[in-house]
Each structure stands twice: as C-alpha cells, then as structure tokens.
Amino acid sequence: MVLLQPREYQRAIVETCKQQNTLVVLPTGLGKTLIALFLAVHRLEKFPGEKVLFLAPTRPLIEQHLEYFKNQLPELFAQMELFTGNVPPKQRTLLFNQADIIFSTPQCIANDLSNGLYSLQNISLLIIDEAHRCLKNYDYTKVVKSYKENSLHMRILGLTASPGSDLEIVNHICKHLNIEEIEIRTRDSPDVKEYLQELEFQKVEVPFPKEFMEIKVLLKRIYDSKIEQLHSRNLLFGPVNKITLLKTQTRLASQASPRNFNALVGMSLTAQAIKISHAMELLETQTLAGLSDYLQGLVQQAKEKKTKGVQTLVNSSEFQVALLSLNNLLKNKIEHPKIEEAYVLIENELKENNNNKTIIFTQFRDTAKVLSDRLSQNPEIRPAIFIGQAKKKNLGLSQKEQKAIIEQFKTNEINTLIATSIGEEGLDIPEVSLVIFYEPIPSAIRSIQRRGRTARLSKGKLIILITKDTRDVIHHYASAAREKKMHTTIHKVKEDMKNERTEKNNKDKVKTLKDFT
C-alpha cells in the first residue's frame, strides 16, 4: 500500500496511535509524517466513507505534507485536496464532500466551520502538526473543539518536536487534544539510535571585545537608572530580566490613567528599559550593524517626537556617547567577532568537502544580512537568506521565493542557508553536514528543531557560537536545562495518564462487580 516501510519505532508508535489519541514527540527528521500516513491509511480502511483532516500552521508546511502523501500512496487510493482561502466557499464545500484526505491550515477550516459550510462529523482522524502551537493558535483550538463535539469516530494525533518544558502547558495541550498516551523518542532512544548518524557537538566561544564593553557600560548605566527609578516608585520588585519587564509593562498598562500618574511614569520607564535591554542584546550577541540600525531608529522616533520616553533616551549623554563610539567602530569596519568565526567555520567545512552544505540559524534578519554579505566575499560559499514573509526593510520572502531557495539548496546552487526561525519547523530542507547556531536560544523547542537538521543520513556537526561573559552563556545553559526538564515533564504526564487509566479501570471493575451482585 505505502511505498516506504516504517522503522521499528515508527511501527510501535503507529500501533499506539491506532488504540488511543496520541501525542507523538519526535525530533525533526525522525519521520513524524510517515507515522501520520500509516495511521491515516488505517482509519480510512477502518471507517470507509469517512475522512482524514491534516492541519499544519503554514501553507508551505501543509503543501509539503500533501506532496509527501501523494508520493507515498497509490494514485487511486484516496482523493486528496488542499484547502486554501483562494478557493471559493461553494467549491470548498464540494471538495470537502468529495475528498478522503483534506490538507489545510487551521484558519481555513475554522472560517468554514464558522460559516457553516460543513461539519467534522465524518472525520475519523484529525492530525495536528506542530501541536505545541495549538494553545496559542485560536483557529487550531476552534477546529479541535468542533471536532471533539461532532466526530462520530474521534481519533486525534498530535505531532511535535517538543511540547515545551512547562508541566502546566504540556498538561493543557494533552487535555485540549484529549490525549490518552504520549509517545516520545530522542536521538538517544535505543530503538532510534541505529537509524541515526554520529552528531559531533562543539561550543565555540568568541571574546567580547574591549571596544564593545565601553558601549555596553554606557547602555548599562541608562538601563540601571530606569530600573532604579522603577524600584524607588515601588513598581518593580526583586530580580529583573526581560520577562519581568514585559510583565510589568502589561500590569502597568492596565493600571494607567490620568489619576494614576505613577503607573503612567512607570510605563514610560519600563518601555525605555526594554529598549535598552534589546540594544545590549544586539551588542552582546548579534552585529554592530544591527545595533546601529536599531539605535538610528530610536533617533528617528525622537526626531518625530513619537514618545517623551524615546526623546529622554536619545538625549541622554550616555546614549549620545555610545552612538558615537559605535559609529567609529563601524567606520573602521569592525564587526562582531561571531561574523568572522562563522565565515572561517563554513570555509573550513567546504575545504573538507566542496559538496558539504551548511545551515546557520540566527534570530535576527539584520544579522542574516551581515552574514550573507561577509560569506559572499568567498566565491566557494554560495549563501542565501531564508526568512519569513513579513516585509521589513525589503527582506521578506514570499512563499514562492522560499520554495525556490529550498530547490536551489537541494541542487547545490546554494550551499549555505542563513535561516531565521522559519527554517526550524518541519519544512523539507535537505540534510546538511553542518548546523551553526549564531546564538544559543533559551527555548528547548527551537533548539531541538534546529539540531534536527543534521546527522540523520550521514555524520553531522553542530556548532554553537557563544560570546564570552554575555547573555549567550546564560541562554546556552538555560536551553540545556529546559530540554532536560522537558523529558522529566513528559514522563510525569505519561505516568499521571497511566495512573488515571488504572484508577478508572479499578472503578469500572468495582461497578461491574456491584452490578453483578
């Protein structure tokens, strides 16, 4: 029936999915889509005339899943349809009634359900890709709610590389999807290990230059001043980081009014502290060019008198001296040492094998541009920036452009992909020999997704660039701690599910015994 045969761990997971609503937690590249395909075939055969609905958060991702199913299933096995907003509603109703397997973004299905175009009554399997997103995505939650209320033969399959490390959130995801079992595998799972290649990990530290430190000291003075004022106004308590500042900003916004002058001042101080915190992050972990663009943006806002807070920031002597020092460094063509380190690493990778491919992940588009400019100076390195659709400084890519870049990467026309977060999730990007994290990220989910781009079919390397004595170091250890916590959390949820089932079975036995007597 299916052209590919499942690996043993995939076969075992499919058997679980046949019996129970299951959350499958597998790193990128270990074949979540094949598990979905085998379960879809099983449900279609078990419930003739019913349908399968496959949801993914973006159109490129759902198109990729459709293509995968078409390539693996016999042509006449099932009618498969892609739902998009470009198809007129009447035609979507017709297609829904005719299709056996429907591939869609949650938004399209949620809109159709709101307009009463069809019901999910005859959907025997709902597949949720990137299931960790289902709580934040309103359309996902709406479709799932409708499915649970209407389906005659409900079965839910959630797919994710990581649901996160927060026990409450993982429990919430499982409750929302009516999950009865979790199947988790890592690179180190005994039944997975044999299918993967060796992954060489390297942490490369670069110095934080003395000239950068002078700018940081000036920015830190501004930051400390704002925090001190917030403390003295009793608006902020305890240790401070970006998250506490954002929470404080939200709290003060709900309290601010002409009568509450303290909250109004606090909002301005918090906004200034957040801006300077971001500037220090760019200085420590990104590029001087990106920092310059950001500070010049603040200068422009001050000229346009956007807010008094921005004007206060820009007019401070520390800000002016920091900007002057920054401009002098850029004039002398000095950049963050990570840029040159990345260049050398990729150059060495190609010297080792001219056919090798690299993905370098970075959080910021400005950083991607600086990296691309530097890498392009070597004719052996053929870089391309791979980013999302949002248009910012003309750096956004349409879905058509994204597909073209992936094709060029597959054919080796491009050998180095500089990707933001869009390169982390699910997209059919070819395996690479080297993955570079331009910066460590504290998110376990994103770290696992990035790492899964290498060491699947052949040996691979993962290199994380860390600027010494900066927040890079904190983020690196935070990510490792959260990933460890994620495994503990998932096993705790699994154990709780097992105990609930045992308790229910015992109650049922007692009830049956009472009824019998």
C-alpha positions in Angstrom: 0.0 0.0 0.0 2.6 2.6 1.2 5.8 2.8 -0.8 8.0 3.4 2.3 8.2 0.9 5.1 8.2 2.1 8.7 11.1 1.7 11.0 10.5 -0.4 14.2 10.0 2.7 16.4 7.5 4.2 13.9 5.7 0.9 13.7 5.4 0.7 17.5 4.2 4.3 17.7 1.5 3.7 15.0 0.2 0.7 17.0 -0.3 3.0 20.0 -2.0 5.7 17.8 -4.4 3.1 16.5 -5.7 2.5 20.0 -5.6 5.9 21.6 -5.4 9.7 21.0 -1.6 10.2 21.0 0.9 13.0 21.2 4.0 12.0 19.2 7.2 13.8 20.3 10.0 13.2 17.8 12.9 15.4 16.8 12.9 16.9 13.3 13.9 14.3 10.7 12.8 11.1 12.6 9.6 10.6 10.4 6.6 12.0 12.1 4.8 12.4 8.8 5.2 8.7 7.9 3.5 7.8 11.2 0.6 10.1 10.3 0.4 8.5 6.9 0.1 4.9 8.2 -2.4 6.0 10.8 -4.4 7.8 8.1 -4.5 4.6 5.9 -5.6 2.6 8.9 -8.5 5.0 9.8 -9.7 5.2 6.1 -9.8 1.4 5.9 -11.5 1.0 9.3 -14.2 3.6 8.6 -15.0 3.5 4.8 -16.6 6.7 3.6 -15.1 8.9 6.4 -12.3 11.3 6.0 -8.9 12.4 7.5 -8.2 16.1 8.2 -4.5 17.1 8.4 -3.7 20.5 9.8 -0.4 22.4 9.8 0.2 26.1 10.8 1.6 27.4 7.5 0.7 26.9 3.8 4.2 25.7 2.8 4.2 23.1 5.5 0.8 21.8 4.7 1.6 21.7 0.9 4.7 19.7 1.8 2.6 17.1 3.8 0.2 16.8 0.8 3.1 16.2 -1.6 4.5 13.5 0.8 1.2 11.7 1.0 0.8 11.8 -2.8 4.3 10.4 -3.3 3.8 7.5 -0.9 0.2 6.4 -1.6 -1.1 4.7 -4.8 -2.7 7.3 -7.1 -6.3 5.9 -6.8 -6.1 5.1 -3.0 -7.6 8.3 -1.8 -8.7 11.7 -3.2 -6.6 14.3 -1.5 -7.4 18.1 -1.5 -5.5 21.2 -0.4 -7.8 23.8 1.2 -6.8 27.4 0.8 -8.6 30.7 1.1 -8.2 31.2 -2.7 -10.8 28.5 -3.4 -14.4 29.9 -3.4 -16.5 28.7 -0.4 -19.0 26.8 -2.6 -16.2 24.9 -4.2 -14.6 24.2 -0.8 -17.9 22.6 0.3 -17.9 20.4 -2.8 -14.3 19.5 -2.4 -14.8 18.7 1.3 -17.6 16.3 0.5 -15.6 14.6 -2.3 -12.2 14.3 -0.5 -10.9 11.4 1.5 -7.9 13.4 3.0 -8.0 17.1 3.4 -4.9 19.2 4.0 -5.3 22.7 5.3 -4.2 25.4 7.6 -6.4 25.7 10.7 -7.5 29.2 9.7 -9.2 28.0 6.5 -11.2 25.2 8.3 -12.1 27.4 11.3 -13.6 30.0 8.9 -15.6 27.4 7.1 -16.9 26.0 10.3 -17.9 29.5 11.4 -19.8 29.9 8.1 -21.5 26.5 8.4 -20.1 25.2 5.1 -19.7 21.6 6.5 -19.4 19.6 9.7 -16.5 17.5 11.1 -18.9 14.6 11.9 -17.4 12.2 9.4 -13.7 13.0 10.1 -12.3 9.7 11.6 -8.8 11.2 12.2 -7.6 14.7 13.0 -3.8 15.2 12.6 -2.4 18.3 14.3 1.1 19.2 13.2 3.3 21.4 15.4 0.9 20.5 18.2 2.8 22.7 20.7 1.2 25.7 18.8 -2.4 24.5 19.4 -2.9 26.6 22.5 -1.7 29.9 21.1 -3.4 29.5 17.7 -7.1 30.4 18.1 -8.0 28.7 14.8 -6.4 25.4 16.0 -8.4 25.5 19.2 -11.6 26.3 17.4 -11.3 23.3 15.0 -10.3 20.9 17.7 -13.3 22.0 19.8 -15.7 21.4 16.9 -14.1 18.1 16.1 -14.5 16.8 19.7 -18.1 17.9 19.8 -19.2 16.4 16.4 -17.0 13.5 15.3 -18.7 10.1 15.2 -15.3 8.2 15.4 -12.9 10.5 17.1 -9.1 9.9 16.9 -6.6 12.7 17.3 -2.8 12.6 16.5 -0.6 15.4 17.7 2.9 15.8 16.2 5.7 17.9 17.7 9.4 18.0 18.1 8.9 19.3 21.6 5.8 20.4 23.6 7.9 22.5 25.9 9.1 22.0 29.5 6.3 23.6 31.4 4.2 21.0 33.2 1.0 23.1 33.1 1.4 23.8 29.4 2.0 20.2 28.5 -1.0 19.1 30.5 -3.1 21.8 28.9 -2.0 20.6 25.4 -2.9 17.0 26.3 -6.3 18.0 27.8 -7.1 20.1 24.8 -6.4 17.3 22.3 -7.9 14.6 24.5 -4.5 12.9 24.6 -4.5 9.5 26.2 -0.9 8.5 25.5 2.4 10.2 24.7 5.0 8.5 22.5 8.4 10.2 22.9 11.7 9.4 21.3 15.0 11.2 21.3 18.3 10.7 19.4 19.4 8.5 22.3 16.4 6.2 22.4 17.6 2.6 21.9 15.1 1.9 19.0 16.1 5.2 17.3 19.9 5.2 17.7 20.5 2.6 15.0 18.9 4.8 12.3 20.9 7.9 13.0 24.5 9.0 12.4 27.0 10.5 14.8 26.4 14.1 15.8 29.6 16.0 16.7 28.9 18.9 19.0 31.2 21.8 19.5 30.8 25.0 21.6 32.9 27.8 20.1 33.5 30.8 22.3 34.4 34.2 21.0 35.7 37.2 23.1 33.6 40.2 23.9 35.9 43.0 22.6 37.1 45.7 24.9 35.7 48.4 22.5 32.3 46.8 22.7 32.5 46.8 26.5 32.8 50.6 26.6 29.5 50.8 24.7 27.9 48.2 27.0 28.9 50.2 30.1 27.2 53.3 28.8 24.0 51.4 27.8 24.0 49.6 31.2 24.1 53.0 33.0 20.9 54.0 31.3 19.3 50.7 32.0 20.3 50.6 35.7 18.9 54.2 36.1 15.5 53.2 34.7 15.3 50.0 36.9 16.3 52.0 40.0 13.5 54.5 39.3 11.0 51.7 38.9 12.2 50.2 42.2 12.0 53.6 44.0 8.4 54.1 42.8 7.5 50.6 44.2 6.6 49.4 40.7 9.2 46.7 40.3 10.4 44.2 42.9 13.1 41.6 43.1 15.4 40.4 40.3 14.9 41.9 36.8 15.0 40.4 33.4 13.3 40.9 30.0 10.3 38.7 31.0 9.7 40.6 34.3 9.9 43.9 32.5 7.3 42.8 29.9 5.0 41.5 32.6 5.4 44.8 34.5 4.6 46.7 31.3 1.4 44.8 30.8 0.4 45.2 34.5 1.1 49.0 34.4 -0.9 49.4 31.2 -4.0 48.0 32.9 -3.5 50.4 35.8 -2.5 53.6 33.9 -5.0 56.5 33.9 -4.8 60.3 34.3 -5.4 59.7 38.0 -2.6 57.2 38.3 0.4 59.3 37.4 2.8 56.8 39.0 1.7 54.0 36.6 2.0 56.3 33.6 5.6 57.2 34.5 6.3 53.5 35.2 5.1 52.5 31.8 7.5 55.0 30.2 10.4 53.9 32.3 9.7 50.2 31.6 9.5 50.9 27.8 12.9 52.7 28.0 14.4 49.8 30.0 13.1 47.2 27.5 14.6 49.2 24.5 18.0 49.5 26.1 17.9 45.8 27.1 17.3 45.0 23.5 20.2 47.2 22.4 22.5 45.4 24.8 21.4 42.1 23.5 22.2 43.2 19.9 25.6 44.4 21.1 26.5 41.2 23.0 25.1 38.6 20.7 24.4 39.9 17.2 26.1 42.6 15.0 27.2 46.2 15.3 25.3 46.9 12.0 22.1 45.6 13.5 22.7 47.7 16.7 23.3 50.8 14.6 20.1 50.3 12.7 18.2 49.9 15.9 19.7 53.0 17.6 19.2 55.1 14.5 15.6 54.0 14.5 15.3 55.4 18.1 16.9 58.6 17.0 14.4 58.9 14.2 11.5 58.3 16.6 12.8 61.0 18.9 13.0 63.5 15.9 9.4 62.7 15.1 8.6 63.1 18.8 6.9 59.7 19.0 7.1 59.5 22.8 8.7 61.5 25.5 10.4 58.3 26.7 12.3 57.9 23.5 13.3 61.5 23.4 14.6 61.2 27.0 16.6 58.1 26.0 18.2 59.6 22.9 19.0 62.9 24.5 20.9 61.3 27.4 24.7 61.9 27.3 25.3 58.1 27.7 23.2 57.3 24.6 25.0 60.0 22.5 28.5 58.8 23.5 27.5 55.2 22.9 26.2 56.1 19.4 29.4 58.0 18.6 31.6 55.0 19.7 29.5 52.6 17.6 29.8 54.8 14.5 33.6 54.9 14.9 33.8 51.1 15.1 31.7 50.7 12.0 33.7 53.4 10.2 36.8 51.2 10.9 35.0 48.1 9.5 34.9 46.4 12.9 32.1 43.9 13.4 31.1 41.3 16.0 33.7 38.5 16.2 31.0 35.9 15.6 30.7 37.0 11.9 34.4 36.2 11.2 34.2 33.0 13.2 31.1 31.8 11.2 33.0 32.6 8.0 36.0 30.6 9.0 33.9 27.6 10.1 32.0 27.5 6.8 35.2 28.0 4.8 36.8 25.0 6.6 33.7 22.9 6.0 33.9 23.4 2.3 37.7 22.7 2.3 36.9 19.4 3.9 34.3 18.6 1.2 33.2 21.0 -1.5 29.8 19.4 -1.7 29.0 20.0 2.0 26.0 22.1 3.0 25.6 24.4 6.0 22.6 26.0 7.7 23.4 28.9 10.1 20.5 29.8 12.3 20.1 33.4 13.7 17.2 35.1 15.4 17.5 38.4 13.6 17.1 39.4 9.9 19.7 42.1 10.2 22.3 39.5 11.4 21.4 37.3 8.4 22.1 40.2 6.0 25.5 40.9 7.6 26.4 37.2 7.5 25.3 36.9 3.9 27.4 40.0 2.9 30.5 38.5 4.6 30.1 34.9 3.3 29.5 36.2 -0.3 33.1 37.5 -0.4 34.2 33.9 -0.8 33.3 32.5 -4.3 33.2 29.0 -2.8 30.5 30.0 -0.4 27.1 30.4 -2.1 24.8 31.8 0.6 21.1 32.7 0.6 19.0 34.3 3.3 15.9 32.2 4.2 13.3 34.2 6.2 9.6 34.6 6.6 7.1 36.6 4.6 6.7 39.7 6.7 8.1 42.7 4.8 10.7 44.5 6.7 13.4 46.6 5.1 12.6 44.6 1.9 14.0 41.4 3.5 10.7 39.4 3.5 10.4 36.4 1.2 7.2 35.2 -0.5 6.3 31.6 -0.2 7.2 31.2 -3.9 10.7 32.7 -3.2 11.1 30.4 -0.2 10.4 27.3 -2.3 12.8 28.5 -5.0 15.6 28.9 -2.4 15.0 25.4 -1.0 15.1 23.9 -4.5 18.4 25.8 -5.2 19.7 24.4 -1.9 18.8 20.9 -2.9 20.6 21.2 -6.2 23.7 22.8 -4.6 23.3 26.1 -6.4 23.2 27.4 -2.9 25.4 25.7 -0.3 24.8 27.8 2.8 21.4 28.7 4.1 21.2 31.6 6.6 17.8 31.0 8.3 15.7 32.6 10.9 13.0 30.7 12.8 11.2 29.7 9.6 14.0 27.2 9.0 13.3 25.4 12.3 9.8 23.9 11.7 9.2 21.0 9.5 10.0 22.4 6.1 11.6 19.9 3.6 15.1 21.4 3.8 17.8 18.9 2.7 20.0 17.4 5.4 23.2 19.3 5.9 26.7 18.4 7.2 27.0 21.4 9.5 24.5 23.4 11.6 25.6 26.6 13.3 23.7 28.4 15.9 24.8 32.0 15.6 23.4 32.4 19.1 22.2 30.0 21.8 18.5 30.2 22.3 16.9 29.5 25.7 13.9 27.7 24.1 14.2 23.9 24.2 11.6 23.6 21.4 13.6 25.7 19.0 16.9 24.2 19.9 15.7 20.7 19.2 14.2 21.7 15.9 17.4 23.4 14.8 19.5 20.5 15.8 17.4 18.0 13.8 18.7 19.4 10.5 21.8 17.3 10.6 23.2 13.8 11.4 20.3 11.8 10.1 21.7 10.0 7.0 25.3 10.9 7.4 27.6 12.3 10.1 26.9 15.8 11.1 28.3 18.7 13.2 26.5 21.2 15.4 28.4 24.3 16.4 27.0 26.9 18.8 28.7 30.3 18.9 28.9 31.9 22.3 30.2 35.4 23.2 32.1 35.1 26.5 30.7 36.8 29.6 27.4 37.7 27.9 23.8 36.5 28.0 24.8 34.0 25.4 26.3 31.9 28.2 23.0 32.1 30.2 20.9 31.2 27.2 23.1 28.2 26.4 22.7 26.6 29.8 19.0 27.6 30.1 18.3 25.7 26.9 20.0 22.5 28.1 18.2 22.7 31.5 14.8 23.2 29.8 15.4 20.3 27.4 16.2 18.1 30.4 13.2 19.4 32.2 11.0 18.7 29.1 11.8 15.0 29.3 11.0 14.9 33.1 7.8 16.8 32.4 6.6 14.4 29.6 7.4 11.3 31.7 5.5 12.9 34.6 2.4 13.5 32.4 2.7 10.0 30.9 2.8 8.5 34.5 -0.2 10.6 35.5 -2.1 9.3 32.4 -1.3 5.7 33.3 -2.4 6.2 36.9 -5.7 7.8 35.7 -6.3 4.8 33.4 -5.6 2.3 36.3 -7.9 4.2 38.6 -10.7 4.2 36.0 -10.3 0.5 35.3 -10.5 -0.3 39.0 -13.6 1.8 39.4 -15.2 0.1 36.3 -14.3 -3.3 37.8 -15.9 -2.4 41.2 -19.0 -1.1 39.4 -19.3 -4.2 37.3 -18.9 -6.4 40.4 -21.7 -4.4 42.2 -24.0 -4.7 39.2 -23.3 -8.4 39.0 -24.1 -8.9 42.7 
